[in-house]
Amino acid sequence: MITLAPTHYEVLGVGSSADTNTIRKAYRRLAHKHHPDVSDSPDAHDDMTRINDAFETLMDEARREEYDAMLAGAVRETIQEHSPKNPVRIKLVKRLYGHKTPVYAVSFAPDSGHLISVGFDNELIWWAETGEKSRQAKLESGSVSVLKAFAEDKVVAAGSNESQVNVWCLDQEQVTSWRGVHEEWVSCLAISGDGNSVAAGSIHHHLRVCDSVTGSARFSLRTENSSVTAVAFSPDGQFLASGTADAKVAIREAKTGKWIRTIEKLRSVVTAIAFSSDNRYLAVAGVDLSIRVFNLDTGQLIKMLYGHERPIEAIAFHPNGWLFASASRDGTIGLWNAAKGIGNVRLEASSRPISCVAFSADGTRLAASGQDKVVRLFEVTAVMPG
């Protein structure tokens, strides 16, 4: 039996929607009873410390919002490993061996369902359902860090080397590529949902979006006074999010770069970003090992999730819009519920960092890989809890 510490609301004896006047009255009532000056209890000092902490947190609007998000991300009940309440079931079905170097990206083709992975040596592998290699391709020059598969055997890959961005477009057996040389050091890349655009962020405060085929710039802008550390397109191509070293995320129109909103309720450098399939949620990972889930329309912080012991490298949403996966340098894969209800799972996958995760278009499979060069394929069942 696991005994959970009482929440701040439980300590003060108020509901989660209590206003500041109600909280203040509850604090005064408890202080008159538990303060060491009036109580003979040997636990009076500890009791008053908990009461003060609860009061100070709930009376501060920003701290209360973050605390509520932490509660929403925590499991507030004892759950058996095979509890029927758990809406997520996952099973490792295959380990795919074939890469000679660490794997940086994985992606499923939306029509055929074929899994494609790419290693540090720029070798792409197409995997058959049997787990055998069905095709291989070697991309010349540069190094691939992001990859996205599309229908009709099309693939877009991109990578950067210091100030040079490399993009490859594969259409069946035909490969076209371009190199863009910029004055800034590129730190992160993302490919749009339709494969027509590539976003690049730099440590010198620049964000640039280019045509994936021609390399021509769609727009380029400066991001105030901080390095861009993560970028992501929404699946429908409507939005572009850029995370920065000053713990902010800017939401922009993906086609024009027009600013929409800045999310500032973060505590650390942003390491990964992902949009849900329905544009309802934005998941943001930070160096503080948290994953914060925001309402994309309002920018409101909904959940704070913890579980990884080292920085999070990548995040990917399931097609259902509420489940998402995370890849961490601690060698684990996280499965998280962005909506209400339980369903958080952490899988011990490797002794080496996991760099990438991706769901299949039908949501039945999850692929993950990283520094140990092994691509892991999982079977996923996700049922939204009532």
C-alpha positions in Angstrom: 0.0 0.0 0.0 1.4 3.4 -1.1 0.6 6.4 1.2 0.6 9.6 -0.8 1.4 13.0 0.8 -1.6 15.3 1.1 -2.0 18.0 -1.5 -1.8 21.7 -0.5 -5.6 21.8 -0.9 -5.9 18.8 1.5 -3.5 20.4 4.0 -5.7 23.6 4.1 -9.0 21.7 3.9 -10.2 23.6 0.9 -11.4 22.6 -2.6 -9.2 22.9 -5.7 -11.4 25.8 -6.9 -11.2 27.8 -3.6 -10.7 31.5 -4.0 -8.0 33.5 -2.2 -10.4 34.7 0.5 -11.4 31.1 1.4 -7.7 30.0 1.4 -6.8 32.9 3.7 -9.6 32.0 6.2 -8.6 28.3 6.2 -5.0 29.3 6.9 -5.9 31.5 9.8 -8.1 28.8 11.3 -5.3 26.2 11.1 -2.6 28.6 12.3 -4.6 29.3 15.5 -4.7 25.6 16.1 -1.3 24.3 15.0 1.2 27.2 15.5 3.9 26.1 18.0 3.1 29.0 20.2 -0.3 27.7 20.9 0.0 23.9 20.3 1.6 21.4 22.6 1.9 18.8 19.8 5.5 17.6 19.2 4.6 17.8 15.5 3.4 21.4 15.6 6.5 22.9 13.9 6.3 20.4 11.0 2.5 20.9 10.7 2.9 24.6 10.6 5.6 24.3 7.9 3.3 22.3 5.7 0.5 24.8 6.3 2.7 27.8 5.4 4.0 26.1 2.3 0.5 25.3 1.1 -0.7 28.8 1.8 2.2 30.6 0.1 1.8 28.4 -3.0 -1.9 28.7 -3.4 -2.0 32.4 -2.8 0.5 33.1 -5.5 -1.3 32.9 -8.9 1.7 31.7 -10.9 2.9 29.2 -8.4 -0.7 27.9 -8.0 -1.1 27.4 -11.7 2.2 25.4 -11.9 1.3 23.4 -8.8 -2.1 22.5 -10.3 -0.3 21.4 -13.5 1.9 19.2 -11.4 -1.1 17.6 -9.7 -2.7 17.0 -13.1 0.4 15.2 -14.3 0.8 13.0 -11.2 -1.0 9.7 -10.5 -3.0 10.4 -7.3 -3.9 6.8 -6.6 -2.3 3.4 -6.3 -2.3 1.6 -9.6 -1.6 -2.1 -10.1 0.7 -2.9 -13.0 -2.1 -4.5 -15.0 -4.9 -2.3 -13.8 -7.8 -2.2 -16.3 -7.9 1.6 -15.6 -4.7 2.0 -17.5 -5.6 3.1 -21.0 -2.2 2.3 -22.5 -0.8 -1.1 -23.3 2.5 -1.5 -25.0 4.5 -4.6 -26.0 8.0 -4.9 -27.6 7.6 -7.0 -30.7 10.9 -6.6 -32.5 14.5 -5.4 -32.2 15.8 -4.4 -35.6 19.6 -4.7 -36.1 21.4 -3.2 -39.1 22.7 0.2 -38.4 26.4 0.6 -37.9 26.2 4.0 -36.2 23.8 5.6 -33.7 20.3 6.2 -35.1 19.1 9.8 -35.1 15.6 9.6 -36.7 12.7 7.1 -37.4 9.5 7.6 -39.3 6.6 5.5 -40.6 5.3 5.9 -44.2 1.6 6.9 -43.8 0.3 4.7 -46.7 2.4 1.5 -46.6 3.2 1.7 -42.9 6.9 0.9 -43.7 9.3 2.0 -41.0 12.4 4.0 -42.1 15.4 4.8 -40.0 18.6 6.8 -40.5 21.9 6.6 -38.7 24.8 9.0 -38.1 26.5 7.7 -41.3 23.5 8.9 -43.4 22.4 5.3 -44.2 18.6 5.0 -44.6 17.1 1.6 -44.0 13.5 0.6 -45.0 12.3 -2.3 -42.8 9.9 -5.0 -43.9 7.2 -6.3 -41.5 9.4 -9.4 -40.9 12.1 -7.2 -39.4 14.4 -7.6 -42.4 15.9 -4.8 -44.4 13.9 -4.3 -47.6 15.9 -1.4 -48.9 18.9 0.8 -48.1 20.2 4.2 -49.4 23.2 6.2 -48.6 22.9 10.0 -48.6 26.0 11.9 -49.7 27.7 14.6 -47.5 26.4 16.2 -44.3 24.7 14.3 -41.5 20.9 13.6 -41.1 19.2 14.6 -37.8 15.5 14.7 -38.8 13.6 12.4 -41.2 9.9 12.3 -42.3 8.3 9.6 -44.5 5.4 10.4 -46.8 3.0 8.6 -49.1 4.1 7.1 -52.4 7.6 6.2 -51.1 8.7 9.8 -50.6 11.1 10.8 -47.8 12.5 14.2 -46.7 15.7 14.3 -44.6 17.6 17.2 -43.2 20.7 17.8 -41.1 23.2 20.5 -40.2 27.0 20.8 -39.9 28.0 23.9 -38.1 26.5 26.7 -40.3 25.5 24.5 -43.2 22.0 23.0 -43.6 21.6 19.9 -45.9 18.3 18.7 -47.2 17.5 15.6 -49.2 14.3 14.8 -51.0 13.8 11.1 -52.0 11.1 10.2 -54.5 11.4 6.4 -54.8 14.9 5.9 -56.3 15.5 9.6 -57.2 17.4 11.8 -54.8 17.6 15.6 -55.0 19.5 17.7 -52.4 20.6 21.2 -51.6 23.0 22.9 -49.2 22.3 26.2 -47.5 25.2 28.1 -46.0 24.3 30.7 -43.4 26.3 32.8 -41.0 24.8 31.3 -37.9 25.4 28.0 -36.2 22.3 25.8 -36.8 21.2 23.9 -33.6 17.8 22.4 -34.5 15.7 21.4 -37.5 12.1 20.3 -38.3 10.3 19.1 -41.4 6.7 20.2 -42.1 3.8 17.8 -42.2 3.6 18.0 -46.0 7.3 17.8 -46.5 7.5 21.1 -48.4 9.3 23.2 -45.7 12.3 22.8 -43.4 12.8 25.0 -40.3 16.2 25.7 -38.9 17.0 27.4 -35.6 20.4 28.7 -34.7 22.4 29.6 -31.5 22.7 33.1 -33.0 19.0 33.9 -32.5 17.9 33.1 -36.0 14.9 31.1 -37.3 14.7 30.4 -41.0 12.1 28.4 -43.0 13.1 27.2 -46.5 11.5 25.3 -49.3 12.6 21.7 -49.0 13.1 21.2 -52.7 14.7 24.4 -53.8 16.2 25.7 -50.6 14.7 29.2 -51.2 13.8 31.1 -48.0 10.2 31.4 -47.1 11.0 33.7 -44.3 13.9 34.5 -41.9 13.7 36.3 -38.6 15.6 37.0 -35.4 14.3 35.6 -32.1 15.0 38.4 -29.6 18.1 37.7 -27.6 18.3 33.9 -27.1 19.4 30.8 -29.0 16.8 28.7 -30.7 17.1 25.2 -29.2 14.0 23.3 -30.6 11.6 23.7 -33.5 8.4 21.9 -34.6 5.6 22.2 -37.1 2.0 21.3 -36.3 0.9 18.2 -38.3 -1.4 20.3 -40.5 1.3 22.8 -41.3 -0.6 25.7 -39.7 1.8 26.5 -36.9 5.5 26.6 -36.1 6.8 26.5 -32.6 10.3 27.6 -31.6 11.8 27.0 -28.2 14.7 29.1 -26.9 17.4 29.0 -24.3 15.6 31.7 -22.2 12.8 29.2 -21.4 10.2 30.5 -23.9 8.3 29.0 -26.8 7.0 31.3 -29.6 4.0 30.1 -31.7 3.9 31.5 -35.3 2.1 31.1 -38.5 4.2 28.4 -40.4 3.7 30.0 -43.8 4.6 33.6 -42.9 6.4 33.6 -39.6 3.8 36.0 -38.1 3.9 35.9 -34.3 0.8 34.5 -32.6 1.7 33.9 -29.0 4.7 33.4 -26.6 4.5 30.8 -23.8 6.8 31.9 -20.9 5.6 29.5 -18.2 8.8 27.4 -18.4 11.7 27.0 -16.0 14.6 25.9 -18.2 16.0 25.7 -21.7 13.7 23.9 -24.2 14.9 20.6 -25.6 12.0 19.3 -27.6 8.5 20.3 -28.8 5.5 18.5 -30.3 2.0 19.4 -31.4 -0.9 17.1 -31.0 -2.6 15.9 -34.2 -5.7 18.1 -33.5 -3.7 21.2 -32.4 -5.2 21.0 -29.0 -2.0 20.4 -27.0 1.6 21.5 -27.2 4.1 19.4 -25.3 7.4 21.1 -24.3 10.4 19.4 -22.7 13.0 21.2 -20.7 16.5 20.8 -19.3 14.9 20.5 -15.9 13.6 17.1 -17.0 10.0 18.3 -17.1 7.4 18.0 -19.8 4.9 20.7 -19.7 1.6 20.4 -21.6 -0.1 23.6 -22.8 -3.5 24.4 -24.3 -2.4 25.6 -27.7 -5.4 28.0 -28.1 -4.9 29.8 -24.8 -1.3 29.1 -23.8 -2.6 27.8 -20.4 -0.4 25.3 -18.6 -2.4 22.1 -18.2 0.1 19.5 -16.9 3.6 19.1 -15.6 5.0 15.6 -16.0 8.2 14.2 -14.5 9.8 10.7 -14.8 13.0 10.9 -16.9 16.3 11.2 -15.1 18.3 12.8 -18.0 17.4 15.3 -20.7 14.6 14.6 -23.2 15.7 14.3 -26.8 12.4 14.0 -28.7 8.6 14.0 -28.3 6.0 12.5 -30.7 2.2 12.5 -30.4 0.0 9.5 -31.1 -2.7 10.1 -33.8 -5.4 10.0 -31.1 -4.2 13.5 -30.0 -3.9 12.8 -26.2 -1.1 10.2 -25.9 2.5 11.1 -26.6 5.9 9.5 -26.3 9.3 10.9 -25.2 12.8 9.8 -25.8 15.5 10.4 -23.1 19.2 10.3 -22.6 18.5 8.0 -19.6 17.7 5.2 -22.1 14.0 5.2 -21.3 10.9 5.9 -23.4 8.0 7.7 -21.7 4.3 7.4 -22.6 2.2 10.2 -21.3 -1.4 11.3 -21.3 -1.9 14.9 -22.2 -5.7 14.8 -21.4 -7.4 14.0 -18.1 -6.9 10.5 -16.6 -4.1 8.1 -15.9 -1.9 6.4 -18.4 1.8 7.4 -17.8 4.3 4.6 -18.5 8.1 4.6 -18.6 9.9 1.9 -20.5 13.5 0.8 -19.7 14.7 0.5 -23.3 18.5 0.7 -23.3 21.6 1.5 -21.3 22.4 4.2 -23.9 20.5 7.4 -24.8 17.3 7.1 -26.8 17.3 9.8 -29.5 14.1 9.4 -31.5 10.5 8.2 -31.3 7.6 7.9 -33.8 4.1 6.5 -34.0 2.7 4.8 -37.1 -0.2 6.6 -38.9 -2.7 4.2 -37.4 -1.3 4.4 -33.9 -0.7 0.7 -33.5 3.1 0.9 -33.5 5.8 2.9 -31.9 9.4 3.0 -33.0 12.4 4.2 -30.9 16.1 4.2 -31.3 19.3 5.9 -30.3 22.9 5.5 -29.4 22.9 1.7 -29.2 22.0 1.5 -33.0 19.1 -0.8 -32.3 15.6 0.1 -33.6 12.9 -1.1 -31.2 9.4 -1.7 -32.5 6.5 -1.7 -30.1 2.8 -2.7 -30.4 0.6 0.0 -28.9 -3.0 -0.2 -27.7 -4.4 3.1 -26.5 -8.0 3.5 -25.2 -9.1 6.9 -23.9 -10.3 6.5 -20.3 -13.9 7.5 -19.6 
